[in-house]
Amino acid sequence: MRKLPARQVHLDFHTSPHIPGVGSRFDKAQFQAALKEGNVNSITVFAKCHHGYCYYPTRVGTQHPTMTPGFDLTGAMIEAAHEIGVAAPVYITAGWSALDAQRHPEWCMLDKNGVKRDNGSDPNAGPDDPRPACTWDHLCLSGDYARHIYDITREVCDRYADLDGLFYDIVFLNKACYCPNCMAGMRAEGLNPENERDAEEYYRRSHLRFMAECQRILREKHPEATIFFNGGAEIYRPEYLVGQSHFEMEDLPTTWGGYNKMPPRASFMSRYPKEYLGMTGKFHTSWGEFGGYKNPDALKYEVLTMAMYGAKCSVGDQMPPDGKMDMETYRIIGHAYRALEAIEPWAYPASSTATLGVYLCGREESDEGLHDMLLESHIDFDVVMPGDDLS
């Protein structure tokens, strides 16, 4: 397995079909200049977004309608990054895909009453009424939709001979799904859909099968590539950690999670023989915020805090729809990553010196309260589990 670079960018690109000229101003030299300004050594680029569109010529998906036909934006970014020694794993959305949900409503997750999982939207809202931040339908990662993601995965693996890795987004860990495919699957495996524990067990099995099949397809041609399912690096659902080549701990401290979310998660992930990274964002508010910039010293603080807990670093960005990188974003990222580069020899690898162990009680708000009290008191700690050697 290839080692994780320490100075990463996660480049989102969720672009409405109504935006004209998508990718039309992409320029290899300008893209490379941004990566150099940011002192970046890995950038996760996009193949398929939440709107359901692909950014390369695809036979199994739908290329974004306002891109130049035949233009391979995904491949152009990979080529540009590799040319200057920067890794470029590829992003594929999973749990959200508006086009797929529209074309195949039977692929959507349902609750036990047969109603689509609440996406936060008001079905009676007028065209000018305010909308919530997220209104994506939730898709079920089983049956025909899972096979569609497998086909996208295989296409990406076949298309790019030097693929560094795959990042699957929105692999939410819900408790159960009652879509027709899951109902039939439960019965086929001798599980009772009316029994809540059986429904949760089937959901767990189907998620693990999805992760294993994606990994199998990747390994056929790219045995050293990384693979990560976003949503599956949580301390309360360790059963999903097996399918990851590494862990990415996403948090936007100025939006949600806060500055105290990282330390206990890093402590928990360090117990596994896998690399892990922290993921923040260049955004001051939420993902995909254009025109807003986090204070450079705030980003530097976040990055160095990750390194202090042994985590490699990733900063989230979103490419403007026309494909031209925002240089101010990369000036700010570079401010943080030059500071990180200076301390890397002392941060990776590193071991905890904590002498206090904290057991998780399983109630997130209670655990977070204890972690907050310890961090605010400058008392270092490690998360420990029943059966750990405490010597």
C-alpha positions as CSV (number, residue, x, y, z in Angstrom):
1,M,0.0,0.0,0.0
2,R,1.4,3.4,-0.9
3,K,2.1,5.8,2.0
4,L,-0.2,8.7,2.6
5,P,1.3,12.1,1.6
6,A,1.1,14.6,4.5
7,R,-0.1,17.7,2.7
8,Q,-3.3,17.0,0.8
9,V,-6.2,18.9,-0.8
10,H,-9.6,17.4,-1.2
11,L,-11.0,19.1,-4.3
12,D,-14.8,18.9,-4.5
13,F,-16.7,19.7,-7.7
14,H,-20.5,19.5,-7.3
15,T,-21.8,21.4,-10.4
16,S,-25.4,22.0,-11.5
17,P,-26.3,21.0,-15.0
18,H,-27.6,24.6,-15.4
19,I,-24.2,26.1,-15.1
20,P,-22.7,26.8,-18.6
21,G,-19.1,26.2,-19.6
22,V,-18.1,23.7,-17.0
23,G,-14.4,23.0,-17.1
24,S,-13.9,25.4,-20.0
25,R,-11.1,27.4,-18.3
26,F,-9.1,24.5,-17.0
27,D,-5.4,25.1,-17.7
28,K,-2.7,22.6,-16.8
29,A,-0.1,25.2,-16.0
30,Q,-2.5,27.2,-13.9
31,F,-3.6,24.0,-12.0
32,Q,0.0,23.1,-11.4
33,A,0.8,26.7,-10.2
34,A,-1.9,26.4,-7.6
35,L,-0.6,23.1,-6.3
36,K,2.9,24.6,-6.0
37,E,1.6,27.7,-4.3
38,G,-0.2,25.5,-1.8
39,N,2.9,23.3,-1.2
40,V,0.6,20.3,-1.9
41,N,1.8,16.7,-2.5
42,S,-1.6,15.0,-3.0
43,I,-4.9,16.3,-4.4
44,T,-8.1,14.2,-4.5
45,V,-9.8,15.0,-7.9
46,F,-13.3,14.2,-8.9
47,A,-14.9,11.7,-11.3
48,K,-18.6,11.8,-10.3
49,C,-20.4,14.5,-8.2
50,H,-23.5,14.8,-6.1
51,H,-25.5,16.1,-9.1
52,G,-24.8,12.7,-10.6
53,Y,-22.6,13.8,-13.5
54,C,-19.2,12.5,-14.5
55,Y,-16.3,14.7,-15.6
56,Y,-14.7,12.3,-18.0
57,P,-16.0,10.5,-21.2
58,T,-18.1,7.8,-19.7
59,R,-20.0,4.8,-21.2
60,V,-21.9,3.9,-18.0
61,G,-22.6,7.3,-16.4
62,T,-23.6,10.7,-17.8
63,Q,-21.0,13.3,-18.6
64,H,-21.8,16.8,-17.4
65,P,-24.0,18.4,-20.1
66,T,-22.2,21.7,-20.4
67,M,-18.7,20.2,-20.7
68,T,-17.0,20.0,-24.1
69,P,-18.0,16.5,-25.3
70,G,-15.1,14.1,-25.0
71,F,-13.1,16.3,-22.6
72,D,-11.5,14.4,-19.8
73,L,-11.3,16.8,-16.9
74,T,-10.5,14.1,-14.4
75,G,-7.7,12.7,-16.5
76,A,-6.3,16.2,-17.2
77,M,-6.0,16.9,-13.5
78,I,-4.4,13.5,-12.8
79,E,-1.9,14.1,-15.6
80,A,-1.1,17.7,-14.4
81,A,-0.6,16.5,-10.8
82,H,1.6,13.6,-11.7
83,E,3.8,15.7,-13.9
84,I,4.9,17.7,-10.9
85,G,5.1,14.7,-8.5
86,V,1.7,15.2,-6.8
87,A,-0.5,12.2,-6.1
88,A,-4.2,12.4,-7.4
89,P,-6.6,9.8,-6.0
90,V,-10.1,10.0,-7.5
91,Y,-13.4,10.9,-5.9
92,I,-16.7,9.1,-6.6
93,T,-19.9,10.1,-4.9
94,A,-22.0,7.2,-3.6
95,G,-24.9,8.0,-1.2
96,W,-26.0,11.2,-3.0
97,S,-26.5,11.4,-6.8
98,A,-29.4,13.6,-7.8
99,L,-29.6,12.4,-11.4
100,D,-29.6,8.8,-10.4
101,A,-32.3,9.5,-7.8
102,Q,-34.4,11.2,-10.4
103,R,-34.1,8.5,-13.0
104,H,-34.3,5.6,-10.6
105,P,-36.5,6.5,-7.6
106,E,-36.4,2.8,-6.7
107,W,-32.8,3.2,-5.8
108,C,-33.6,5.6,-3.0
109,M,-33.5,4.6,0.7
110,L,-36.9,4.1,2.4
111,D,-37.9,4.1,6.0
112,K,-40.0,1.3,7.5
113,N,-43.2,3.1,6.3
114,G,-42.0,3.0,2.7
115,V,-41.2,6.8,2.7
116,K,-38.0,8.2,1.2
117,R,-35.4,9.1,3.8
118,D,-36.0,12.7,4.8
119,N,-33.7,15.0,2.7
120,G,-34.7,18.1,4.6
121,S,-36.7,19.7,1.8
122,D,-40.3,20.8,1.8
123,P,-42.2,19.2,-1.1
124,N,-44.7,22.0,-1.1
125,A,-42.1,24.8,-1.2
126,G,-42.4,27.4,-3.9
127,P,-39.6,28.2,-6.4
128,D,-38.4,31.2,-4.5
129,D,-38.8,29.8,-1.0
130,P,-35.6,29.3,1.1
131,R,-34.0,25.9,0.9
132,P,-32.0,24.0,3.5
133,A,-28.2,23.6,2.9
134,C,-28.6,19.9,1.8
135,T,-31.6,18.4,0.1
136,W,-30.0,15.4,-1.6
137,D,-32.0,12.1,-1.7
138,H,-30.3,9.2,0.0
139,L,-29.5,6.3,-2.3
140,C,-29.2,2.7,-1.1
141,L,-25.8,1.1,-1.7
142,S,-27.2,-2.3,-2.7
143,G,-28.8,-4.0,-5.7
144,D,-28.8,-2.1,-9.0
145,Y,-27.5,1.1,-7.6
146,A,-24.5,-0.7,-6.1
147,R,-23.9,-2.3,-9.4
148,H,-23.9,1.1,-11.1
149,I,-21.2,2.3,-8.7
150,Y,-19.2,-0.9,-9.4
151,D,-19.4,-0.1,-13.1
152,I,-18.2,3.5,-12.5
153,T,-15.4,2.1,-10.4
154,R,-14.3,-0.4,-13.0
155,E,-14.4,2.3,-15.7
156,V,-12.2,4.6,-13.7
157,C,-9.8,1.8,-12.8
158,D,-9.6,0.8,-16.5
159,R,-9.2,4.4,-17.8
160,Y,-6.4,5.6,-15.6
161,A,-3.3,3.3,-15.6
162,D,-1.6,5.2,-12.8
163,L,-4.5,5.5,-10.3
164,D,-3.3,6.5,-6.9
165,G,-6.6,5.7,-5.0
166,L,-10.3,6.0,-4.7
167,F,-12.4,8.1,-2.3
168,Y,-16.1,7.2,-2.0
169,D,-18.2,9.9,-0.5
170,I,-21.5,9.8,1.5
171,V,-21.2,6.2,2.6
172,F,-23.6,7.1,5.5
173,L,-23.9,4.5,8.3
174,N,-27.6,4.5,8.9
175,K,-29.3,1.8,10.9
176,A,-31.5,0.2,8.2
177,C,-33.1,0.6,4.8
178,Y,-36.5,-0.8,3.7
179,C,-36.3,-0.2,-0.1
180,P,-37.6,-3.1,-2.2
181,N,-34.1,-4.4,-2.8
182,C,-33.3,-4.5,0.9
183,M,-36.7,-6.1,1.7
184,A,-36.1,-8.9,-0.8
185,G,-32.5,-9.3,0.3
186,M,-33.5,-9.7,3.9
187,R,-36.0,-12.4,3.1
188,A,-33.4,-14.2,0.8
189,E,-31.0,-14.3,3.7
190,G,-33.5,-15.6,6.2
191,L,-34.0,-12.3,7.9
192,N,-37.3,-10.8,9.0
193,P,-37.9,-7.2,7.8
194,E,-40.3,-6.7,10.6
195,N,-37.6,-7.4,13.1
196,E,-35.5,-4.2,13.7
197,R,-32.4,-6.1,14.6
198,D,-32.6,-8.2,11.5
199,A,-33.0,-5.1,9.4
200,E,-30.0,-3.5,11.0
201,E,-28.0,-6.7,10.5
202,Y,-28.8,-6.8,6.8
203,Y,-27.9,-3.2,6.4
204,R,-24.5,-3.9,8.0
205,R,-23.9,-6.9,5.7
206,S,-24.9,-5.0,2.6
207,H,-22.6,-2.1,3.5
208,L,-19.7,-4.4,4.1
209,R,-20.4,-6.2,0.8
210,F,-20.4,-2.9,-1.0
211,M,-17.0,-1.9,0.4
212,A,-15.5,-5.3,-0.3
213,E,-16.6,-5.3,-3.9
214,C,-15.3,-1.8,-4.6
215,Q,-12.0,-2.9,-3.0
216,R,-11.9,-6.1,-5.1
217,I,-12.4,-4.1,-8.4
218,L,-9.7,-1.6,-7.5
219,R,-7.2,-4.3,-6.5
220,E,-7.5,-6.1,-9.8
221,K,-5.4,-3.4,-11.6
222,H,-4.2,-1.1,-8.8
223,P,-3.0,-3.3,-5.9
224,E,-1.1,-0.4,-4.2
225,A,-3.8,2.2,-4.5
226,T,-5.6,3.6,-1.4
227,I,-9.3,3.3,-0.8
228,F,-11.5,5.1,1.6
229,F,-15.3,5.3,2.2
230,N,-16.2,8.6,3.8
231,G,-18.6,8.1,6.7
232,G,-16.8,4.9,7.7
233,A,-14.2,6.4,10.0
234,E,-16.2,6.8,13.2
235,I,-15.3,5.7,16.6
236,Y,-18.8,4.3,17.4
237,R,-19.0,2.1,14.3
238,P,-15.7,0.2,14.2
239,E,-17.2,-2.7,12.3
240,Y,-16.8,-0.5,9.1
241,L,-13.1,0.2,9.6
242,V,-12.0,-3.1,8.0
243,G,-12.8,-1.9,4.4
244,Q,-10.5,1.2,4.6
245,S,-6.9,1.3,3.5
246,H,-6.5,4.3,5.8
247,F,-8.8,6.7,7.8
248,E,-9.8,10.3,6.9
249,M,-11.4,12.2,9.8
250,E,-13.5,15.0,8.4
251,D,-14.2,18.1,10.4
252,L,-14.8,21.8,9.7
253,P,-14.0,23.3,13.1
254,T,-15.6,26.7,12.4
255,T,-18.8,25.1,11.1
256,W,-19.5,21.8,12.9
257,G,-17.5,19.5,15.1
258,G,-15.3,22.2,16.6
259,Y,-11.7,22.2,17.5
260,N,-12.0,19.4,20.1
261,K,-13.3,16.7,17.8
262,M,-10.0,15.7,16.3
263,P,-7.9,14.6,19.4
264,P,-10.2,11.7,20.6
265,R,-10.8,10.5,17.0
266,A,-7.1,10.5,16.2
267,S,-6.4,8.6,19.5
268,F,-9.0,6.0,18.6
269,M,-7.7,5.6,15.0
270,S,-4.1,5.3,16.1
271,R,-4.9,2.0,17.7
272,Y,-5.1,0.4,14.2
273,P,-2.1,-0.4,12.0
274,K,-3.2,2.1,9.4
275,E,-2.3,5.6,8.5
276,Y,-4.9,8.4,9.2
277,L,-5.4,12.0,8.3
278,G,-7.4,14.9,9.4
279,M,-9.6,16.8,7.0
280,T,-10.5,20.4,7.4
281,G,-11.5,23.0,4.8
282,K,-10.4,26.3,3.4
283,F,-14.0,27.4,4.0
284,H,-15.0,29.5,6.9
285,T,-18.6,28.4,6.8
286,S,-19.6,25.2,5.0
287,W,-18.4,22.9,2.2
288,G,-18.5,24.5,-1.3
289,E,-18.5,28.1,0.0
290,F,-17.2,30.3,-2.8
291,G,-15.7,33.6,-2.0
292,G,-15.0,33.0,1.7
293,Y,-11.6,32.3,3.1
294,K,-10.5,30.9,6.4
295,N,-8.0,33.0,8.3
296,P,-4.6,31.7,7.3
297,D,-3.4,31.4,10.9
298,A,-6.6,29.5,11.8
299,L,-5.8,27.0,9.0
300,K,-2.2,26.8,10.2
301,Y,-3.4,26.0,13.7
302,E,-5.7,23.3,12.5
303,V,-3.0,21.6,10.3
304,L,-0.4,21.7,13.0
305,T,-2.9,20.3,15.5
306,M,-3.5,17.3,13.2
307,A,0.2,16.7,13.0
308,M,0.5,16.9,16.8
309,Y,-1.8,13.9,17.0
310,G,0.0,11.9,14.3
311,A,-2.4,12.7,11.5
312,K,-1.5,13.5,8.0
313,C,-3.5,16.6,6.7
314,S,-6.1,17.4,4.1
315,V,-7.7,20.7,3.3
316,G,-11.0,20.8,1.5
317,D,-11.5,23.1,-1.5
318,Q,-14.1,23.3,-4.3
319,M,-13.0,24.1,-7.8
320,P,-15.0,26.9,-9.5
321,P,-17.3,25.6,-12.2
322,D,-15.2,26.9,-15.1
323,G,-12.2,24.9,-13.9
324,K,-9.8,27.7,-13.0
325,M,-8.2,27.3,-9.6
326,D,-8.5,30.1,-7.0
327,M,-5.0,31.2,-6.3
328,E,-5.9,33.0,-3.1
329,T,-7.1,29.7,-1.7
330,Y,-3.7,28.1,-2.4
331,R,-1.8,31.0,-1.0
332,I,-3.6,30.4,2.3
333,I,-3.1,26.6,2.1
334,G,0.5,27.2,1.4
335,H,0.9,29.3,4.5
336,A,-0.3,26.3,6.6
337,Y,1.6,23.6,4.6
338,R,4.9,25.3,4.6
339,A,4.7,25.3,8.4
340,L,3.7,21.6,8.4
341,E,6.5,20.7,6.1
342,A,9.0,22.2,8.5
343,I,7.9,19.8,11.4
344,E,7.1,16.7,9.4
345,P,10.3,14.8,10.4
346,W,9.2,15.1,14.1
347,A,5.5,14.4,13.5
348,Y,5.6,11.2,11.3
349,P,5.8,8.7,12.9
350,A,5.1,9.8,16.5
351,S,3.8,8.1,19.6
352,S,1.5,9.3,22.2
353,T,2.9,10.2,25.6
354,A,-0.5,10.3,27.4
355,T,-0.7,8.6,30.8
356,L,-4.5,8.9,31.2
357,G,-6.9,6.5,29.5
358,V,-10.5,7.3,28.7
359,Y,-13.1,4.7,28.2
360,L,-16.0,5.6,25.8
361,C,-19.4,5.3,27.4
362,G,-21.1,5.2,24.0
363,R,-23.2,8.3,24.4
364,E,-21.6,10.8,22.0
365,E,-22.6,14.0,23.9
366,S,-21.3,12.6,27.2
367,D,-18.0,11.4,25.7
368,E,-17.5,14.8,24.0
369,G,-18.2,16.6,27.3
370,L,-15.5,14.6,29.0
371,H,-13.0,15.1,26.2
372,D,-13.7,18.8,26.2
373,M,-13.0,19.1,30.0
374,L,-9.7,17.2,29.6
375,L,-8.6,19.2,26.6
376,E,-9.5,22.5,28.2
377,S,-7.5,21.5,31.3
378,H,-4.5,20.6,29.1
379,I,-4.6,17.0,30.2
380,D,-3.5,14.6,27.4
381,F,-5.4,11.3,27.1
382,D,-5.8,8.2,25.0
383,V,-9.0,6.5,24.2
384,V,-8.9,2.9,25.5
385,M,-11.2,0.0,25.0
386,P,-12.2,-3.0,27.2
387,G,-9.4,-5.6,27.1
388,D,-6.6,-3.1,26.3
389,D,-3.2,-3.6,28.0
390,L,-3.0,-0.6,30.3
391,S,0.6,-1.2,31.5
